[in-house]
Every structure is written in structure tokens, then in C-alpha cells.
Amino acid sequence: MLDHETIRSFIKVAECQSFSRAAELLHKTTATISYRIKTLEESIGTQLFIRTTRTVNLTPAGEYLLERCRQWHDWLDAMPGELRQINDGVEHQVNIVINNLLYNASAVAGLLAYLHEKYPFTQFHISRQVYMGVWDALLNEDCHLAIGAAGSESLENSINVLPLGKIEWVFAIAPQHPLANAPDPLGEAQLRAYPAINVEDTARHLAKRIAWLLSGQQEIKVPDLHTKLECHLRGLGIGFLPRRLCQPYIDRGELVEKNLKYPRHNSSLSLAWSDTRCGEAVKTIIGLFQTQDPLIAGLVCALD
């Protein structure tokens, strides 16, 4: 009923809105194309085209079938390449999670462009998570590779890690903030009076962790690092920011760096991947990080 030639004929008639033009493009006779479409309509018991003396237009059912036929036709064309790729050990789909601290839209787009050219039949899915949400995605959500997993040690024996570097944290506040002119080092009693700006941990199965919050201190939760930065710039609250992110603002006087009696330690981040979900595409990405390829420079530029 829906063999390859019938699908091709149906799509071409729908696109040309003409049996004769479709026949010409397919190098068939108009009678052959008309017969195929008529047989198709009779076999499914549904009219697909409204025919007049001048036009051929799709019915609602025809519109629906056209969408499905295009998908099917595209898949048939791509199938040989997909099967060859699978035989070569290349994954059909690769899910990558990136730590919010390292996410760089331009670098991600560059990496995807490279991977799509190298593995055109692989679907690459990118997600962005915070803190333990990165590990959660790798361990519990069928993720193949994590860029920026917290720590330098694996949480499971089946997971490999490659240390990428450390985030240096800076306590930075707006110059108009009441604490900006207070003498260093600042103590907890001084800090507790002002809300901490935090990006919420996105873990769903693992225990969430809080970046920095004192007992009894008010907390303002924001969805991403750049919103947190904007809150700091407006003097809305206090907290730590990555050195590489906030240093330009400190240099311009838009933020003030302060010393604390109990500063926040640097955070180690790693590349992490599963032994059981490591095909050729994942190995390629791992290789880019192992060799410190310029292609991934934008994803590790926040690290020391």
C-alpha cells in the first residue's frame, strides 16, 4: 500500500499540486502517477486530494499523511548510512550533560557542529545541570558523558573521570553594598544579615547540595549563573562567584572583592563517562579533552 515509489509519488504530487508536473519530475507518465494515488486512496478508504480542473490540493488527511511520508522518506534515504555507522560502533544517540559553571553557548555550538559533521547520523542531546544534578544525569538519566562533574573521583566503579581543573571562588559584591567598605576579613555575623544568592542544585535522585549558606541566613535562589551575577551587580545579595567570570567586573569597579575569615575552597571539576555507554562518538569527545583540543577551550576557560 505504501511502498517506496508510492510514497515518492504522493509527496511529489502534493508538492507540485499537479499530477502531470509530478510525473514529469519523476520521469513517469501522468496515468501511472494518477493510478498510484487512486489505488492508495482506495486501499485506505480515504480521499487524500481534492481535484479540480485546475488544481490538486490535499485534504486534511492528506496533509497528515504528507508529514508522515516525508519523515519515512527521509529515514529510508538515511538508513544505509545509519546502519553503516552502527556497524562501525558509532552511537545512534549521545546525551551530554554540562555543568552550569562551564556552559558556554558558543563553545557548545562549535562542538556540535564538529560532531555533526563527523557523525551525521548521530543525534546529540545537550542538557545543562547544576552541582549534583550533573552526576544525577550521568548515573540516573541515561546520559553518556558529563562535562564538569563535581570532584575528581568517581561516584561509581563503572564511571571514569578525567580531572579538568578547579573553579576559584571569589566573594564579590556590588560597590554600593553595605559590606563593600567594611574592613577585611568579614565574619559570619556580618554576612548573615544579607541574603545569599545561590543557583539551586538540580539533582533529583541524589541529595541536593547548597553552594554557600550560613545558618539562619536568607537565601535567594536563581536558575543560572548569569542571573546570579546580575543579582550581585545590583547589590541584591552576597556570595561567591567564579574568578574567571567576575574578574572583569572587579577590574572595572562594578564588583568589589572581599576577604572572609572562612573563604570557600576551590571546586574540582571533571569529565566523567560510563564504561557501558562509550561508543566511538563519546570516545572522540573524550579525546578532545585529553588532548586539550582548541575546540573545547571555551568549555574549560572558567577553570584554573
C-alpha positions in Angstrom: 0.0 0.0 0.0 2.8 2.5 0.9 5.8 1.2 -0.9 8.7 3.5 -1.6 7.5 4.5 -5.1 4.0 5.3 -3.9 5.4 7.5 -1.2 7.6 9.3 -3.6 4.7 9.8 -6.0 2.4 11.1 -3.2 5.0 13.5 -1.9 5.7 14.9 -5.4 2.0 15.4 -6.3 1.4 17.2 -3.0 4.4 19.5 -3.5 3.7 20.2 -7.2 -0.1 20.3 -6.8 -0.2 18.7 -10.2 -0.2 15.1 -11.4 1.4 16.0 -14.8 4.2 18.0 -13.2 4.9 15.3 -10.6 5.0 12.7 -13.4 7.5 14.9 -15.4 9.8 15.2 -12.4 9.6 11.5 -11.6 10.1 10.5 -15.3 6.8 8.7 -15.3 3.6 9.0 -17.2 0.7 11.1 -15.8 -1.5 8.0 -16.0 1.0 6.0 -13.9 1.1 8.6 -11.1 -2.7 9.1 -11.1 -3.2 5.3 -10.9 -0.8 5.1 -7.9 -2.6 7.8 -6.0 -6.1 6.4 -6.8 -5.0 2.9 -5.7 -3.6 4.4 -2.5 -6.8 6.3 -1.7 -9.0 3.2 -2.4 -6.8 0.9 -0.3 -7.0 3.2 2.8 -10.6 4.3 2.1 -9.8 8.0 2.5 -9.6 10.8 0.0 -6.2 12.4 0.0 -6.6 15.1 -2.7 -9.3 17.4 -3.8 -9.1 17.6 -7.6 -10.5 20.3 -9.8 -9.9 21.1 -13.4 -7.1 23.4 -12.4 -5.7 22.4 -9.0 -4.9 19.4 -6.9 -5.0 20.2 -3.1 -4.5 18.0 -0.1 -7.4 17.1 2.2 -6.7 17.3 6.0 -6.0 13.5 5.9 -3.6 14.2 3.0 -1.8 16.9 5.0 -1.3 14.5 7.9 -0.1 11.7 5.6 2.3 14.1 3.8 4.1 14.9 7.1 4.5 11.2 7.9 5.6 10.2 4.4 8.3 12.9 4.5 9.6 11.5 7.7 9.5 8.0 6.3 11.2 9.0 3.1 14.0 10.8 4.9 14.5 7.8 7.1 14.7 5.5 4.1 17.3 7.7 2.5 19.4 7.9 5.7 19.0 4.3 6.8 22.0 2.9 4.8 24.3 5.4 6.4 22.9 4.9 9.8 23.4 1.1 9.6 27.0 1.5 8.4 27.6 3.9 11.4 26.1 1.4 13.8 28.3 -1.4 12.5 31.3 0.9 13.0 30.5 1.3 16.7 29.0 4.8 16.5 26.1 5.6 18.7 22.7 6.4 17.3 22.2 9.0 20.1 24.6 10.7 22.5 23.3 12.5 25.6 25.7 15.1 27.1 25.3 17.0 30.3 27.3 20.2 31.0 27.8 21.8 34.4 26.2 25.3 34.6 29.6 26.6 35.7 31.2 25.6 32.4 28.3 26.1 30.0 29.3 28.3 27.0 26.8 28.6 24.2 29.3 29.4 21.5 31.6 26.6 22.5 28.7 24.1 22.7 27.6 25.1 19.2 31.1 24.7 17.9 31.4 21.2 19.4 28.1 20.2 18.0 29.0 21.4 14.5 32.2 19.3 14.6 30.4 16.2 15.9 27.5 16.5 13.4 30.0 16.7 10.5 31.9 13.7 11.8 28.9 11.6 12.8 26.0 12.9 10.6 23.6 10.1 11.7 24.0 10.5 15.4 21.6 12.6 17.4 23.3 14.7 20.0 21.3 16.0 23.0 22.8 18.6 25.3 21.4 19.4 28.8 22.7 21.8 31.5 22.6 20.9 35.1 23.8 22.4 38.5 26.1 20.8 41.1 25.0 17.2 41.9 22.5 17.4 39.0 25.4 16.7 36.7 26.2 13.4 38.5 22.5 12.7 38.7 22.1 12.9 34.9 25.1 10.6 34.3 24.0 8.0 36.9 20.2 8.0 36.6 19.1 9.6 33.4 20.9 7.6 30.6 23.5 10.3 30.0 26.6 9.2 28.2 29.1 12.0 29.1 29.3 14.7 31.8 31.3 17.8 31.3 32.1 19.3 34.7 31.1 16.6 37.2 31.8 17.8 40.8 35.0 16.4 42.3 37.9 14.4 40.9 36.8 10.9 41.9 34.2 8.7 40.5 30.9 8.0 42.4 30.6 4.6 40.9 33.1 1.9 39.7 31.6 1.9 36.2 32.3 5.6 35.8 35.6 7.0 34.5 36.8 10.5 35.4 39.3 12.9 33.8 40.1 15.9 36.1 39.7 19.2 34.1 40.7 21.8 36.7 39.3 23.9 39.5 36.9 26.8 39.9 38.4 29.5 42.0 35.7 31.3 44.1 35.7 35.0 44.9 33.5 36.7 47.4 32.3 39.6 45.2 29.7 42.2 46.0 28.4 45.5 44.5 30.4 48.6 45.4 27.2 50.1 46.8 26.6 47.2 49.1 26.9 48.0 52.9 29.7 45.5 53.2 31.8 46.9 50.4 33.6 49.3 52.7 33.7 47.1 55.8 37.2 46.1 56.9 38.5 42.6 55.9 38.2 39.8 56.8 34.5 39.7 57.1 33.0 37.4 59.7 29.9 35.3 59.7 27.9 37.6 61.9 28.4 40.4 59.4 27.5 38.2 56.4 24.4 36.6 57.9 22.4 39.9 57.8 22.3 39.8 54.0 20.7 37.2 51.6 22.9 34.7 49.8 22.4 34.4 46.1 22.5 30.8 45.0 21.9 28.7 41.9 19.8 25.8 43.0 21.2 22.3 42.7 19.2 20.4 40.0 19.7 16.9 41.4 16.5 14.8 41.5 17.7 11.4 42.8 20.9 12.4 44.6 20.9 14.7 47.7 21.0 18.4 46.7 23.9 20.5 48.0 24.0 24.1 48.8 26.9 26.1 47.4 27.2 28.6 50.3 24.7 29.5 53.0 25.1 30.4 56.7 22.8 29.1 59.4 19.9 31.5 59.7 20.8 33.4 56.5 18.1 34.3 54.0 18.6 32.6 50.6 17.6 33.8 47.1 17.6 31.0 44.5 18.1 31.8 40.8 18.1 29.4 37.8 21.6 30.1 36.4 25.0 31.6 37.0 24.4 34.7 34.9 21.3 35.6 36.8 23.3 35.2 40.0 25.9 37.6 38.6 23.3 40.2 37.7 21.9 40.0 41.3 25.4 40.6 42.7 25.9 43.6 40.3 22.6 45.1 41.6 23.6 44.6 45.3 20.7 42.3 45.8 22.7 39.9 47.9 26.1 38.3 48.6 28.0 35.2 47.8 30.8 33.7 45.8 31.4 33.9 42.0 33.9 32.1 39.8 37.1 34.1 39.4 37.2 33.9 35.6 33.6 35.2 35.5 33.7 38.1 37.9 37.3 39.4 37.4 36.5 41.7 34.5 33.7 43.3 36.7 36.2 43.7 39.6 38.7 45.3 37.3 36.1 47.8 36.1 34.9 48.6 39.6 31.5 47.1 39.1 32.2 44.5 41.8 34.4 44.6 44.9 36.3 41.6 46.1 36.3 41.0 49.8 38.2 38.6 52.1 36.4 36.3 54.5 37.5 34.7 57.7 36.3 31.4 56.3 36.7 31.5 52.5 35.2 29.0 50.1 37.6 26.4 48.8 38.2 25.8 45.1 36.0 23.3 43.4 37.4 20.5 41.3 35.5 19.5 38.1 36.0 16.5 35.9 34.9 14.9 32.7 33.0 11.7 33.5 31.7 8.9 31.4 30.3 5.4 31.7 32.2 2.3 30.6 28.9 0.7 29.4 27.9 3.7 27.2 31.1 4.6 25.5 30.9 4.3 21.7 33.0 6.0 19.0 31.4 9.4 19.3 31.9 9.5 23.1 35.5 8.4 22.6 36.0 11.2 20.2 34.8 13.8 22.7 36.9 12.3 25.5 39.9 12.6 23.1 39.3 16.3 22.6 39.5 16.9 26.3 42.5 14.5 26.8 44.5 16.4 24.1 43.1 19.8 25.2 41.9 20.5 21.7 41.1 24.1 20.9 37.6 23.0 20.1 36.8 22.6 23.8 38.7 25.6 25.1 35.5 27.5 25.6 34.2 24.8 27.9 37.1 24.9 30.3 38.0 28.6 30.2 36.4 29.1 33.6 38.9 26.6 35.2 42.3 27.2 36.7 
